[in-house]
Amino acid sequence: MVEVQDIFIEYGEDYLNKHKLTLVQHKAMSAIRKCRTSHLGGHVDVCDNCGNTQISYNSCRNRHCPKCQALAKERWIYNQKSNLLNVGYFHVVFTIPDTLNSMVYQNQRQLYTILFKATSETLSELSFDKKYLGAKLGFTSILHTWGQNLMHHPHIHCIVPGGGLSSIGKWISSRKKFFIPVKVLSRKFRGKFLYYLKQLYYENNLEFHGNQNYLSDEIEFEKLLSATYSKEWIVYCKPPFKNAACVVEYLGRYTHRVAISNTRILSIDNGNATFKWRDYKDKNKYKVMTISADEFIRRFLIHILPSGFMKIRHYGLLGNRNKTTKLNICKQLTNTPILLRDKIPILELIKEITGRDLSKCTHCGSNKLNRSITFCNSPPITTKTS
């Protein structure tokens, strides 16, 4: 199977010689190239029963690495299960117009931040309005920056419960269809985002380079604001989930996803990369796209987030302040069992994901497996292990 790592190993050095990368992009690219190779060291498992020896190389653990997300995803989902309520949940997506994409890319930390702020305030304020629900929500927001073709497409996924806690401590359930009209969501979101964008501009907190240089002119910037304000922004709501188990499964698909999974990459050949993608504008048809390896690397790297930027955030009842108390009240009101969950051991979690018991010898099946040797910075080799 062809992987992002293979493309980086074969064509990455040439790309680095031709292009200037940010520090965080450079670190991510370097980590992915070295992931599960001897560059990062590893350990040797020796079975005391049969003498079988197995070498395992360390993972890079970079959050943009396609191979390092399974364990992080499962651990996150395990911890989130105790936050789910016995109610229906909705999936709401907020998207900005593509005319803003270049500006957003040049000011990622600031504009991704106001994207979170605009979506969370939109949902919180409208849900608290008695016209729609009259209650406080507890929801999770997840930032994605890509489309299926790997181009820059910033948007926020929100997992929203069908109800909330009123100011007098009563649980209020929403209607079966989403309780806030999509057009109302869209227009409030548009107003909030553009308000915060304008605020950043006039506080001189934005940068403009290359084809965005013209926006340094106040008149041109105001023209862009007017043009984007006159458009209808895309916000859509998917049908509610059947039950909490479906929510957990769905969360797993979105939380720790990277720009492209290795399973979508079909081949690399003659300086080109070929991958599968779904064309949402053409009845969700699956298609095949071939681009140069140079362009593939460029597209992948534009989705490397600023250092330390949190792409998963919790709001309202799921916020840190008095979270446990508020959630326990909601669980009592919605007949949700209150479960006390201990941290799951890593080996147990790996067994749950892969079905493999790493405490047993793969050759004879005994439990006499000892991790007796660890090593670091071994000579470079190309062998990859699972």
TIZALO-912213 format. One record per residue (C-alpha): x, y, z; residue number from 1. Coordinates in steps of 0.02 Angstrom, whole numbers, plus 32768, in hexadecimal, padded with zeros to 4 digits. Layout:
X / Y / Z / NUM
...
% end
This chain:
8000 / 8000 / 8000 / 1
8040 / 80AE / 7FD2 / 2
8045 / 812A / 8061 / 3
8060 / 81E4 / 807C / 4
8106 / 81B1 / 80CA / 5
813E / 8160 / 8026 / 6
811B / 8200 / 7FC7 / 7
8179 / 8268 / 8048 / 8
820F / 81F1 / 8046 / 9
821B / 81EA / 7F8A / 10
81F5 / 829E / 7F5D / 11
8202 / 8300 / 8000 / 12
82B9 / 8330 / 7FF4 / 13
829F / 837A / 7F47 / 14
8207 / 83D9 / 7F87 / 15
826A / 8420 / 801A / 16
82F1 / 845E / 7FA3 / 17
8272 / 84BC / 7F3A / 18
81F9 / 84FF / 7FBD / 19
8201 / 855D / 8060 / 20
819E / 8509 / 80ED / 21
8165 / 854A / 8194 / 22
81B5 / 84FC / 822D / 23
8119 / 8499 / 8258 / 24
810A / 8457 / 81A5 / 25
81C0 / 8425 / 81A5 / 26
81AB / 83C8 / 824B / 27
810F / 836D / 820F / 28
8160 / 8339 / 816C / 29
81FD / 82FC / 81C5 / 30
8196 / 829B / 8246 / 31
812C / 8244 / 81C1 / 32
81C7 / 8213 / 815D / 33
8217 / 81C4 / 81F8 / 34
817A / 8175 / 8242 / 35
8191 / 80BD / 8271 / 36
8241 / 80B4 / 822C / 37
82E6 / 80A1 / 8288 / 38
82FD / 815E / 8282 / 39
828C / 816B / 831B / 40
82D3 / 80D3 / 8375 / 41
826C / 8044 / 83B6 / 42
8270 / 7FA9 / 8421 / 43
828F / 7EEF / 8416 / 44
8211 / 7E72 / 845B / 45
825D / 7DCA / 8489 / 46
81F4 / 7D33 / 84BB / 47
823E / 7CD5 / 854F / 48
81DC / 7C3A / 851C / 49
820E / 7C20 / 8466 / 50
8295 / 7CA4 / 844B / 51
8236 / 7CFD / 83C1 / 52
8275 / 7DAF / 83A6 / 53
820E / 7E3D / 835D / 54
8248 / 7EEF / 8338 / 55
81CB / 7F7E / 8345 / 56
81F2 / 8030 / 8313 / 57
81AA / 80C8 / 836A / 58
811E / 8134 / 8324 / 59
8138 / 81ED / 8306 / 60
8093 / 8219 / 835F / 61
807F / 82B4 / 82F4 / 62
7FC7 / 82E3 / 82EB / 63
7FD1 / 82F8 / 822E / 64
801A / 824B / 820F / 65
7F9B / 81D4 / 81BE / 66
7FE6 / 813E / 821B / 67
7FE6 / 8188 / 82CA / 68
7F30 / 81B7 / 82E1 / 69
7EDC / 8110 / 8306 / 70
7F15 / 8101 / 83BA / 71
7EFB / 81BA / 83E0 / 72
7E4D / 81B2 / 8392 / 73
7E18 / 8117 / 83F4 / 74
7E59 / 815E / 8498 / 75
7DFC / 8202 / 8479 / 76
7D5A / 81A8 / 844D / 77
7D69 / 8139 / 84E7 / 78
7D74 / 81D5 / 8554 / 79
7CE3 / 822C / 84FA / 80
7C67 / 819D / 850E / 81
7C44 / 81D4 / 85BF / 82
7C0E / 8280 / 857F / 83
7B82 / 8240 / 850F / 84
7ACD / 8253 / 8541 / 85
7A39 / 81E4 / 851B / 86
79F4 / 825D / 8499 / 87
79FE / 8277 / 83DD / 88
7A95 / 82D1 / 8395 / 89
7AA9 / 833C / 82FA / 90
7B3E / 835C / 8289 / 91
7B4B / 8413 / 8254 / 92
7BD0 / 8454 / 81DB / 93
7C04 / 850B / 81CA / 94
7C64 / 8540 / 812E / 95
7CAD / 85E7 / 80F7 / 96
7CAD / 8624 / 8041 / 97
7D45 / 85EC / 7FDC / 98
7D6D / 86A2 / 7FB3 / 99
7DB1 / 86AE / 8065 / 100
7E1D / 8611 / 805E / 101
7EC1 / 8665 / 802B / 102
7EAF / 86E8 / 80B3 / 103
7E8A / 8660 / 8132 / 104
7F23 / 85FC / 80FF / 105
7F94 / 8693 / 8116 / 106
7F4A / 86B4 / 81C3 / 107
7F22 / 8605 / 8200 / 108
7F2C / 8617 / 82BC / 109
7EC4 / 86B7 / 82C1 / 110
7E3F / 8684 / 8243 / 111
7E2B / 85CF / 827A / 112
7E12 / 8617 / 8329 / 113
7D85 / 868C / 82F2 / 114
7D3A / 85FE / 828C / 115
7D28 / 859B / 832E / 116
7CEA / 8636 / 8389 / 117
7C67 / 8663 / 8307 / 118
7C20 / 85B2 / 82FD / 119
7C1B / 8595 / 83B9 / 120
7BC8 / 863E / 83DD / 121
7B4B / 8622 / 8350 / 122
7B13 / 857A / 8397 / 123
7B17 / 85B2 / 844D / 124
7AB8 / 8655 / 8436 / 125
7A32 / 8611 / 83C2 / 126
7A13 / 8576 / 842C / 127
79FF / 85E1 / 84C7 / 128
797B / 8649 / 846D / 129
78CE / 860D / 84A5 / 130
7894 / 8620 / 83F2 / 131
78FC / 8585 / 83C7 / 132
7925 / 8522 / 8464 / 133
793F / 8591 / 84FC / 134
79CA / 8525 / 8544 / 135
7A87 / 8515 / 8551 / 136
7AD9 / 8495 / 84DF / 137
7B74 / 8429 / 84F7 / 138
7BC8 / 8408 / 844F / 139
7C6D / 83D8 / 83FF / 140
7CBC / 8435 / 836C / 141
7D42 / 83EE / 82F8 / 142
7DA8 / 8452 / 8279 / 143
7DCC / 8408 / 81CE / 144
7E2E / 846C / 814E / 145
7E23 / 83FD / 80B3 / 146
7DAE / 83C3 / 802C / 147
7DB5 / 8316 / 7FDC / 148
7E2A / 8359 / 7F55 / 149
7EA5 / 8394 / 7FDE / 150
7E87 / 844C / 7FB6 / 151
7E74 / 84CB / 8043 / 152
7DC0 / 84C8 / 8080 / 153
7DAF / 84FF / 8137 / 154
7D0E / 84C8 / 818E / 155
7CD0 / 8496 / 823B / 156
7C72 / 83F6 / 8266 / 157
7C03 / 8403 / 8301 / 158
7BB4 / 8370 / 835C / 159
7B1B / 83BD / 83B2 / 160
7AA1 / 8368 / 842B / 161
79E7 / 8374 / 840B / 162
79C5 / 83D8 / 84A8 / 163
7A11 / 843A / 8536 / 164
7A06 / 8476 / 85E9 / 165
7994 / 850A / 860E / 166
79BF / 8597 / 8687 / 167
7952 / 8545 / 870C / 168
79A7 / 849B / 86FC / 169
7926 / 8446 / 868D / 170
7952 / 83DC / 85F6 / 171
7902 / 841D / 8556 / 172
78FD / 83A8 / 84C1 / 173
7906 / 83EA / 8410 / 174
7893 / 83C1 / 8381 / 175
78BE / 8324 / 831D / 176
7900 / 838E / 828F / 177
7989 / 8409 / 82BF / 178
7942 / 8490 / 8330 / 179
7997 / 8526 / 82DD / 180
7970 / 854B / 8225 / 181
7A0C / 8539 / 81BA / 182
79F4 / 85E5 / 816B / 183
79EE / 8635 / 8218 / 184
7A8F / 85DB / 8248 / 185
7AE3 / 860D / 81A5 / 186
7ABC / 86C6 / 81B2 / 187
7AEC / 86D7 / 8268 / 188
7B8D / 8677 / 8249 / 189
7BB5 / 86E7 / 81B4 / 190
7B98 / 8785 / 8219 / 191
7C03 / 874A / 82AB / 192
7C95 / 870D / 8241 / 193
7C9E / 87AD / 81D9 / 194
7C8F / 8817 / 8277 / 195
7D25 / 87C1 / 82C7 / 196
7D83 / 87C4 / 8221 / 197
7D6B / 8880 / 8213 / 198
7DA1 / 8895 / 82C8 / 199
7E44 / 8838 / 82A5 / 200
7E64 / 88A1 / 820A / 201
7E50 / 894A / 825F / 202
7EBB / 8911 / 82F1 / 203
7F45 / 88E9 / 8272 / 204
7F47 / 8830 / 82A2 / 205
7F40 / 87ED / 81F0 / 206
7FC8 / 87D4 / 816F / 207
7FB7 / 87D7 / 80B1 / 208
8037 / 8792 / 8037 / 209
8041 / 876B / 7F7E / 210
7F97 / 876D / 7F29 / 211
7F48 / 87A9 / 7FCC / 212
7FB3 / 8847 / 7FD4 / 213
7F27 / 88B3 / 7F8F / 214
7EC3 / 8898 / 802F / 215
7F3C / 8908 / 808C / 216
7ED9 / 8993 / 803B / 217
7E44 / 89B9 / 80AC / 218
7DD0 / 89DC / 8019 / 219
7DF8 / 8933 / 7FC9 / 220
7DDE / 88DA / 806E / 221
7D34 / 892A / 8087 / 222
7D04 / 88F8 / 7FD5 / 223
7D2F / 8843 / 7FFE / 224
7CC8 / 884B / 809F / 225
7C32 / 8892 / 8040 / 226
7C3F / 880C / 7FBA / 227
7C49 / 877D / 8038 / 228
7BBD / 87C7 / 80A2 / 229
7B4A / 87CA / 800B / 230
7B5F / 870E / 7FF4 / 231
7AFE / 8685 / 804D / 232
7B7C / 8622 / 80B4 / 233
7B6F / 8565 / 80B6 / 234
7B36 / 8515 / 8158 / 235
7AE2 / 846C / 8153 / 236
7A9D / 83F2 / 81D1 / 237
7A9E / 8337 / 81B7 / 238
7A10 / 82C7 / 81F8 / 239
7A1B / 8296 / 82B0 / 240
7A79 / 81FC / 82E9 / 241
7A16 / 8162 / 831E / 242
7A6D / 814D / 83C6 / 243
7B06 / 8177 / 842D / 244
7B69 / 80E6 / 83E2 / 245
7B54 / 8133 / 8336 / 246
7B94 / 81D9 / 8379 / 247
7C32 / 8186 / 83BC / 248
7C51 / 812F / 8317 / 249
7C34 / 81D1 / 82B8 / 250
7CA7 / 8234 / 832B / 251
7D30 / 81B7 / 8307 / 252
7D23 / 81DB / 824E / 253
7D3B / 8296 / 8266 / 254
7DA3 / 82BE / 8300 / 255
7E50 / 827E / 82D2 / 256
7E41 / 827C / 8216 / 257
7ED3 / 82C4 / 81B3 / 258
7ECF / 8314 / 8106 / 259
7ED8 / 826B / 80AD / 260
7EDE / 81B8 / 80EC / 261
7F5A / 813C / 80A6 / 262
7ECC / 80CE / 8067 / 263
7E9B / 8154 / 7FE8 / 264
7F46 / 8159 / 7F96 / 265
7F4D / 80E4 / 7F01 / 266
7FFC / 80FA / 7EBA / 267
8098 / 8164 / 7EA1 / 268
80EA / 8157 / 7DF9 / 269
8159 / 81C3 / 7D8A / 270
8150 / 8256 / 7E00 / 271
8091 / 824F / 7E10 / 272
801C / 821D / 7E9E / 273
7F71 / 81D1 / 7E7D / 274
7EE6 / 81CD / 7EFF / 275
7E2B / 81B0 / 7F12 / 276
7DB8 / 8240 / 7F3C / 277
7CFE / 825E / 7F49 / 278
7CB4 / 82E9 / 7EDE / 279
7C27 / 8334 / 7F47 / 280
7BF5 / 83A6 / 7EB7 / 281
7BD6 / 8310 / 7E47 / 282
7B5D / 82A6 / 7EAC / 283
7BE6 / 826C / 7F26 / 284
7C39 / 8202 / 7E9E / 285
7CE1 / 81B4 / 7EC4 / 286
7D66 / 81EB / 7E49 / 287
7E21 / 81D6 / 7E2E / 288
7E97 / 826B / 7E2A / 289
7F4E / 826D / 7DF2 / 290
7FBD / 8301 / 7E1F / 291
8078 / 831A / 7E28 / 292
80CC / 82DF / 7EC8 / 293
8104 / 8392 / 7EE1 / 294
8050 / 83CF / 7EDD / 295
8016 / 833F / 7F4E / 296
8096 / 8371 / 7FD2 / 297
8065 / 8429 / 7FC2 / 298
7FAD / 8400 / 7FDB / 299
7FD0 / 838F / 806F / 300
803C / 8410 / 80C7 / 301
7FBD / 849D / 80BD / 302
7F56 / 843A / 813C / 303
7FDF / 8436 / 81C1 / 304
7F94 / 849B / 8250 / 305
7FF3 / 8520 / 82B3 / 306
8056 / 84DB / 8345 / 307
7FEA / 84B9 / 83DE / 308
7F47 / 84E8 / 8386 / 309
7EB4 / 8483 / 83CC / 310
7E4A / 843D / 833F / 311
7DCA / 83E9 / 83B2 / 312
7D6E / 8458 / 842E / 313
7CDC / 8443 / 84A7 / 314
7C5C / 84C8 / 84D0 / 315
7BCB / 84EC / 8544 / 316
7BA1 / 845A / 85B6 / 317
7C3E / 8401 / 8579 / 318
7CAF / 8494 / 85A6 / 319
7D2C / 8479 / 8632 / 320
7CD4 / 84E6 / 86B4 / 321
7C66 / 8476 / 8723 / 322
7C5C / 83F8 / 8695 / 323
7C44 / 835E / 8702 / 324
7BBB / 83AF / 876B / 325
7B5C / 83F0 / 86D3 / 326
7B6B / 834C / 8675 / 327
7B2E / 82E5 / 870A / 328
7A93 / 8354 / 8716 / 329
7A73 / 833B / 865B / 330
7A8C / 827F / 866B / 331
7A0D / 8274 / 86F7 / 332
798F / 82DA / 8693 / 333
79A8 / 8272 / 85F5 / 334
79B0 / 81C6 / 8649 / 335
7A65 / 81AE / 8616 / 336
7ACB / 8134 / 8682 / 337
7B59 / 8188 / 86DF / 338
7BF4 / 811F / 86BC / 339
7C99 / 812F / 8716 / 340
7D22 / 810B / 8698 / 341
7DD6 / 80E8 / 86C4 / 342
7E64 / 8108 / 864C / 343
7E75 / 8074 / 85D7 / 344
7F25 / 8028 / 85CE / 345
7F7B / 8041 / 8526 / 346
7F94 / 7F87 / 8505 / 347
7EDB / 7F67 / 8524 / 348
7EAC / 7FF6 / 84B0 / 349
7F1E / 7FB3 / 8426 / 350
7ED0 / 7F07 / 843A / 351
7E23 / 7F56 / 8429 / 352
7E56 / 7FB0 / 8389 / 353
7EBE / 7F2B / 8331 / 354
7E8C / 7E89 / 8386 / 355
7F44 / 7E68 / 83AB / 356
7F7E / 7E44 / 845C / 357
802A / 7E94 / 8463 / 358
8051 / 7E42 / 850B / 359
8057 / 7D97 / 84B4 / 360
80DA / 7D4E / 8441 / 361
80A1 / 7D4F / 838B / 362
80FC / 7CAB / 836E / 363
80CB / 7C39 / 83FE / 364
8042 / 7C9F / 8453 / 365
8090 / 7C9B / 8500 / 366
808C / 7D2C / 857B / 367
8149 / 7D24 / 8596 / 368
816D / 7DB8 / 8527 / 369
81F0 / 7E30 / 8567 / 370
821B / 7EDA / 8521 / 371
82D1 / 7EC6 / 854E / 372
832A / 7F3A / 84D5 / 373
8302 / 7FEC / 84A0 / 374
8367 / 804E / 8423 / 375
836F / 80FF / 83DE / 376
83B3 / 8151 / 8342 / 377
83DE / 80B0 / 82E9 / 378
8429 / 80B6 / 823B / 379
83A4 / 80E8 / 81B9 / 380
8344 / 8058 / 816D / 381
82A8 / 805B / 8102 / 382
824C / 7FCB / 8154 / 383
81A1 / 7FFE / 8199 / 384
8141 / 7F9C / 821C / 385
808C / 7FA2 / 824D / 386
% end
